Amino acid sequence: MSAEPRHSRRGLLVPFVIVGVLLAAWTGWWFYLTQQIEARLDAQVAAMRQDGWRITYASRTTTGWPFRARVSIPHADIAAPSGHGIAAPELVAEANAYNPDRWVVVAPDGLTLTRADKGKVGINGDGLRLSVSHLRERFPDLRVELIRPTFTAHQDAEPFPIASAERILLNVRPHLTDGRAVTDEMDVAFSLIDARGRPGGPVEGATQQGRLTARIEGTVVNASKLSGMDSAGVFAAWTASGGRFTAIKGELEAGDSRARIDSAGLSADADGRLQGEVALTAEKPGAAIAGLARSQSGAVNRLGAAGAAAATAVSGDRGVDLVIRFRDGRTWLGPFALAPAPKLF
């Protein structure tokens, strides 16, 4: 009686050997990637400190194996030479290990924003995140998203214009013409959804204690000059080089008032104040301007706002075309000075 042939079991081991080799190779790649990330982070921090930035943080950790690279930076404190900065109990940056060209940075425990000579404001919310992609391009895509944020000015700090919002979004990306990126221009889109003003402030007044929603988009010309962050601020060199905002369009809702806005171009003067004209097609503008006149903010020219409210009241509920001018460091509606012009730096 012949013995039954014995079947080789080597074939059963082959898939496990292949998986083991692939896992070892992937693990090697993950450790190489995280070492490169840490080395580049250290080099970037050193370069920024050389340029006058103040950056401190506790010991960082890198986790996320096998499919992600996750860098946790506790007690982060970052301040630019301009005096602006952020601090957070923890910043977490994360990317896919197979696509490290897109990063998401979150502040899970909120953060503190320093506004140079205006003081600090605490920001908390359901989500505070920044995402950046296409890092190899001249201008990466940037997205900032705040979900149900709240704003609390620190003691002795200048009050913050809004107390809370449902959502704040900022998108920045290269400007495209015929599907190709323009050499030195970026598109910017900003959304402020259902914001509530601080008590007694201009936003609360203009919305008649309601909510403010703004959607504005435009193009930044001479965008490469925004790369610096010196003691004068990020917009100083940009302004000196002829930088400006163009093709500005948007919508505003303040309480019962509505407006569509349009501007061919806005820039900043030597003091950093906005200059140029904005055309508005407004519905019920008198209510918003009258509320502004009742604001307790020292920045608002209540007499000028009251005059502007009286001048626009004749339109009633009909739409009216208005022009807001930023000149001489002030915001003007016709002959009425309402408030200082917004300051870029």
C-alpha positions as CSV (number, residue, x, y, z in Angstrom):
1,M,0.0,0.0,0.0
2,S,1.6,3.3,-1.1
3,A,1.7,6.3,1.2
4,E,-0.4,9.4,0.3
5,P,1.7,12.2,-1.2
6,R,2.4,15.1,1.2
7,H,1.4,18.6,-0.1
8,S,3.8,21.4,0.4
9,R,2.6,24.2,2.7
10,R,5.0,26.7,1.4
11,G,2.2,28.1,-0.8
12,L,0.1,29.0,2.2
13,L,3.0,31.1,3.7
14,V,3.6,33.2,0.6
15,P,0.7,35.7,1.1
16,F,1.8,36.2,4.8
17,V,5.3,36.8,3.7
18,I,4.2,39.3,1.1
19,V,2.0,41.2,3.6
20,G,4.9,41.1,6.1
21,V,7.3,42.6,3.6
22,L,4.8,45.3,2.5
23,L,4.1,46.1,6.2
24,A,7.8,46.4,7.0
25,A,8.4,48.6,3.9
26,W,5.4,50.9,4.8
27,T,6.5,51.1,8.4
28,G,10.0,52.2,7.2
29,W,8.4,54.8,4.9
30,W,6.2,56.1,7.8
31,F,9.2,56.5,10.1
32,Y,11.2,58.2,7.3
33,L,8.3,60.6,6.6
34,T,7.8,61.6,10.2
35,Q,11.5,62.2,10.6
36,Q,11.4,64.4,7.6
37,I,8.4,66.3,9.0
38,E,10.1,66.9,12.3
39,A,13.3,68.0,10.6
40,R,11.5,70.4,8.4
41,L,9.5,71.8,11.3
42,D,12.6,72.4,13.3
43,A,14.3,74.1,10.3
44,Q,11.2,76.3,9.7
45,V,11.0,77.3,13.4
46,A,14.7,78.2,13.4
47,A,14.4,80.3,10.3
48,M,11.4,82.1,11.7
49,R,13.1,82.8,15.0
50,Q,16.0,84.2,13.0
51,D,13.5,86.6,11.4
52,G,12.3,87.9,14.7
53,W,9.4,85.5,15.5
54,R,9.0,84.3,19.1
55,I,8.0,80.6,19.1
56,T,7.8,78.4,22.2
57,Y,6.2,75.0,22.8
58,A,6.5,72.0,25.0
59,S,7.9,68.7,23.8
60,R,6.0,67.6,20.7
61,T,5.0,64.1,19.8
62,T,4.4,62.4,16.4
63,T,1.9,59.5,16.1
64,G,-0.6,58.2,13.6
65,W,1.0,55.0,12.3
66,P,0.2,53.4,9.9
67,F,-1.9,55.7,7.7
68,R,-1.5,59.2,9.2
69,A,1.2,61.6,10.4
70,R,-0.1,63.4,13.5
71,V,2.0,66.1,15.2
72,S,0.9,67.3,18.6
73,I,2.4,70.6,19.8
74,P,1.4,71.4,23.4
75,H,1.5,74.9,24.9
76,A,2.2,76.5,21.6
77,D,2.9,80.3,21.7
78,I,3.7,82.0,18.3
79,A,4.2,85.7,18.0
80,A,5.2,87.6,14.8
81,P,7.5,90.6,14.8
82,S,4.4,92.7,14.1
83,G,3.0,91.9,17.6
84,H,0.2,89.6,16.3
85,G,0.2,86.1,17.5
86,I,-1.7,83.0,18.7
87,A,-1.3,80.8,21.7
88,A,-3.1,77.5,22.4
89,P,-3.0,74.7,25.0
90,E,-2.4,72.4,22.1
91,L,-2.1,72.5,18.3
92,V,-2.5,69.3,16.3
93,A,-1.4,69.0,12.7
94,E,-2.4,65.9,10.7
95,A,-1.8,64.6,7.2
96,N,-2.3,61.4,5.3
97,A,0.9,59.4,5.2
98,Y,0.2,58.7,1.5
99,N,-0.5,62.3,0.7
100,P,1.6,64.6,2.9
101,D,0.8,67.6,0.6
102,R,-2.4,68.4,2.5
103,W,-2.4,69.3,6.2
104,V,-5.1,70.1,8.7
105,V,-4.3,72.0,11.9
106,V,-6.8,72.1,14.7
107,A,-6.9,73.8,18.1
108,P,-9.0,71.3,20.1
109,D,-9.0,73.4,23.3
110,G,-9.4,76.8,21.8
111,L,-6.8,79.5,21.4
112,T,-5.8,83.1,22.3
113,L,-5.4,85.7,19.6
114,T,-3.0,88.6,20.2
115,R,-3.9,91.7,18.2
116,A,-0.7,93.7,18.6
117,D,-1.6,96.9,20.5
118,K,-5.3,95.9,20.9
119,G,-4.7,93.2,23.4
120,K,-5.8,89.5,23.5
121,V,-9.0,87.8,22.8
122,G,-9.9,84.2,23.7
123,I,-11.5,82.1,20.9
124,N,-13.4,78.9,21.6
125,G,-15.9,76.9,19.6
126,D,-17.1,73.5,18.3
127,G,-14.3,73.5,15.7
128,L,-11.2,75.7,15.0
129,R,-9.3,74.4,12.1
130,L,-6.9,75.5,9.3
131,S,-6.2,73.3,6.2
132,V,-3.5,73.9,3.6
133,S,-2.8,72.0,0.5
134,H,-0.8,72.2,-2.7
135,L,2.3,73.1,-0.7
136,R,4.6,72.7,-3.6
137,E,2.8,75.5,-5.6
138,R,3.7,79.1,-5.4
139,F,0.5,79.9,-3.6
140,P,-1.0,77.0,-1.6
141,D,-4.8,76.6,-1.1
142,L,-5.7,77.8,2.4
143,R,-8.9,77.4,4.3
144,V,-9.8,78.6,7.8
145,E,-13.0,77.4,9.4
146,L,-14.4,78.4,12.8
147,I,-17.6,76.5,13.8
148,R,-19.8,78.3,16.3
149,P,-16.9,80.4,17.7
150,T,-17.2,82.7,20.7
151,F,-14.9,85.6,21.3
152,T,-13.9,87.0,24.8
153,A,-11.6,89.9,25.1
154,H,-9.1,89.7,27.9
155,Q,-8.9,92.2,30.7
156,D,-7.6,95.6,29.5
157,A,-7.9,94.5,25.9
158,E,-9.8,96.5,23.3
159,P,-13.3,95.0,22.8
160,F,-13.8,92.5,19.9
161,P,-16.4,93.5,17.4
162,I,-18.5,90.3,17.7
163,A,-19.3,88.0,20.6
164,S,-20.1,84.9,18.6
165,A,-21.0,83.5,15.2
166,E,-22.5,80.4,13.7
167,R,-19.6,80.0,11.3
168,I,-16.7,81.9,9.9
169,L,-14.9,80.8,6.7
170,L,-11.9,82.1,4.9
171,N,-10.7,80.6,1.6
172,V,-7.6,81.7,-0.2
173,R,-6.4,80.1,-3.5
174,P,-4.5,81.1,-6.7
175,H,-6.5,83.2,-9.1
176,L,-7.3,81.3,-12.3
177,T,-7.8,82.7,-15.8
178,D,-8.8,80.3,-18.5
179,G,-8.0,77.5,-16.0
180,R,-4.5,78.6,-15.4
181,A,-3.1,80.3,-12.3
182,V,-2.3,84.0,-12.7
183,T,1.3,84.7,-11.7
184,D,0.8,87.0,-8.8
185,E,-2.9,87.1,-7.8
186,M,-5.0,85.2,-5.3
187,D,-8.7,84.8,-4.9
188,V,-10.1,85.4,-1.4
189,A,-13.6,84.5,-0.2
190,F,-14.8,85.4,3.3
191,S,-18.1,84.3,5.0
192,L,-19.4,85.5,8.4
193,I,-22.6,83.6,9.2
194,D,-25.1,84.7,11.9
195,A,-22.7,86.8,14.0
196,R,-23.9,88.5,17.2
197,G,-22.2,91.8,18.2
198,R,-20.9,92.5,21.7
199,P,-23.2,94.4,24.0
200,G,-23.2,98.1,23.2
201,G,-20.9,97.6,20.1
202,P,-21.3,98.8,16.5
203,V,-22.4,95.3,15.2
204,E,-25.1,95.0,17.8
205,G,-26.3,98.5,17.0
206,A,-26.3,98.0,13.2
207,T,-28.2,94.7,13.5
208,Q,-30.7,96.1,16.0
209,Q,-29.6,93.4,18.4
210,G,-30.0,90.8,15.6
211,R,-27.5,89.0,13.5
212,L,-24.9,89.9,10.9
213,T,-24.1,87.8,7.9
214,A,-21.5,88.8,5.3
215,R,-20.3,87.1,2.2
216,I,-17.5,88.8,0.4
217,E,-15.0,87.8,-2.3
218,G,-12.3,89.5,-4.3
219,T,-8.9,89.2,-5.8
220,V,-5.6,90.2,-4.2
221,V,-3.1,91.7,-6.6
222,N,0.7,91.5,-5.9
223,A,0.0,88.6,-3.6
224,S,3.7,87.6,-3.3
225,K,4.3,90.7,-1.3
226,L,2.1,89.3,1.5
227,S,4.8,86.7,2.4
228,G,6.5,88.8,5.0
229,M,5.4,89.4,8.6
230,D,7.7,92.2,9.8
231,S,7.1,94.7,12.6
232,A,4.8,96.8,10.3
233,G,2.5,93.9,9.6
234,V,1.8,91.6,6.7
235,F,0.1,94.3,4.6
236,A,2.8,97.0,4.8
237,A,5.2,95.7,2.1
238,W,2.2,94.7,0.0
239,T,0.7,98.2,0.2
240,A,4.1,99.8,-0.6
241,S,4.4,97.6,-3.7
242,G,1.1,98.7,-5.1
243,G,-1.0,95.8,-3.7
244,R,-4.7,96.1,-3.8
245,F,-8.0,94.2,-3.7
246,T,-10.0,94.1,-7.0
247,A,-13.3,92.6,-8.3
248,I,-14.9,92.8,-4.9
249,K,-18.5,91.6,-4.6
250,G,-20.6,90.4,-1.8
251,E,-23.8,90.5,0.3
252,L,-24.6,91.9,3.7
253,E,-27.5,91.2,6.1
254,A,-27.7,93.2,9.2
255,G,-31.0,92.6,11.1
256,D,-33.7,93.7,8.7
257,S,-31.3,95.6,6.4
258,R,-29.9,94.0,3.2
259,A,-27.2,95.1,0.8
260,R,-25.3,94.0,-2.3
261,I,-21.8,95.4,-2.5
262,D,-19.5,96.0,-5.4
263,S,-16.1,97.6,-5.7
264,A,-13.6,97.8,-8.6
265,G,-10.7,98.2,-6.2
266,L,-9.6,99.0,-2.6
267,S,-6.1,99.6,-1.2
268,A,-4.5,101.0,1.9
269,D,-3.0,104.4,2.6
270,A,0.4,104.9,4.3
271,D,-1.2,104.5,7.7
272,G,-2.7,101.2,6.8
273,R,-6.3,102.5,6.6
274,L,-8.5,101.2,3.8
275,Q,-9.1,103.7,0.9
276,G,-11.4,103.5,-2.1
277,E,-15.1,103.2,-2.9
278,V,-17.8,100.6,-2.3
279,A,-21.1,100.7,-4.1
280,L,-24.2,99.4,-2.3
281,T,-27.7,98.5,-3.4
282,A,-29.4,98.5,-0.1
283,E,-32.8,97.6,1.3
284,K,-33.9,99.3,4.5
285,P,-30.5,100.8,5.2
286,G,-31.8,103.5,7.5
287,A,-32.5,100.9,10.3
288,A,-28.9,99.7,10.3
289,I,-27.4,103.2,10.2
290,A,-29.8,104.4,12.9
291,G,-28.7,101.4,15.1
292,L,-25.1,102.3,14.5
293,A,-25.8,105.9,15.7
294,R,-27.1,104.4,19.0
295,S,-24.0,102.3,19.4
296,Q,-22.0,103.0,22.6
297,S,-18.7,102.4,20.7
298,G,-16.3,105.3,20.9
299,A,-15.1,104.5,17.4
300,V,-18.5,105.4,15.8
301,N,-19.3,109.0,15.0
302,R,-22.8,109.0,16.4
303,L,-23.6,112.4,15.1
304,G,-22.5,111.5,11.5
305,A,-24.4,108.2,11.7
306,A,-27.5,110.0,12.8
307,G,-27.3,112.4,9.9
308,A,-26.7,109.5,7.5
309,A,-29.7,107.6,8.9
310,A,-31.9,110.7,8.5
311,A,-30.7,111.2,4.9
312,T,-31.5,107.5,3.9
313,A,-34.8,107.3,5.8
314,V,-36.6,109.0,2.9
315,S,-36.2,105.7,0.9
316,G,-38.4,103.8,3.3
317,D,-38.5,100.2,2.4
318,R,-37.4,100.8,-1.2
319,G,-34.0,99.8,-2.5
320,V,-31.5,102.7,-2.6
321,D,-28.1,103.0,-4.2
322,L,-25.4,104.2,-1.9
323,V,-21.6,104.8,-2.1
324,I,-19.3,104.3,0.9
325,R,-16.0,106.0,0.6
326,F,-12.9,105.3,2.6
327,R,-10.6,108.3,2.5
328,D,-8.6,110.4,4.9
329,G,-8.7,107.5,7.4
330,R,-12.5,107.7,7.8
331,T,-15.5,105.9,6.5
332,W,-17.9,108.3,4.7
333,L,-21.5,107.9,3.5
334,G,-22.1,111.0,1.4
335,P,-21.0,114.0,3.5
336,F,-21.3,112.0,6.8
337,A,-18.3,110.5,8.5
338,L,-19.4,107.3,10.2
339,A,-16.3,105.8,11.7
340,P,-12.5,105.3,11.2
341,A,-11.7,103.4,8.0
342,P,-10.8,99.7,8.6
343,K,-7.1,99.3,9.4
344,L,-5.0,96.7,7.6
345,F,-1.8,97.3,9.4
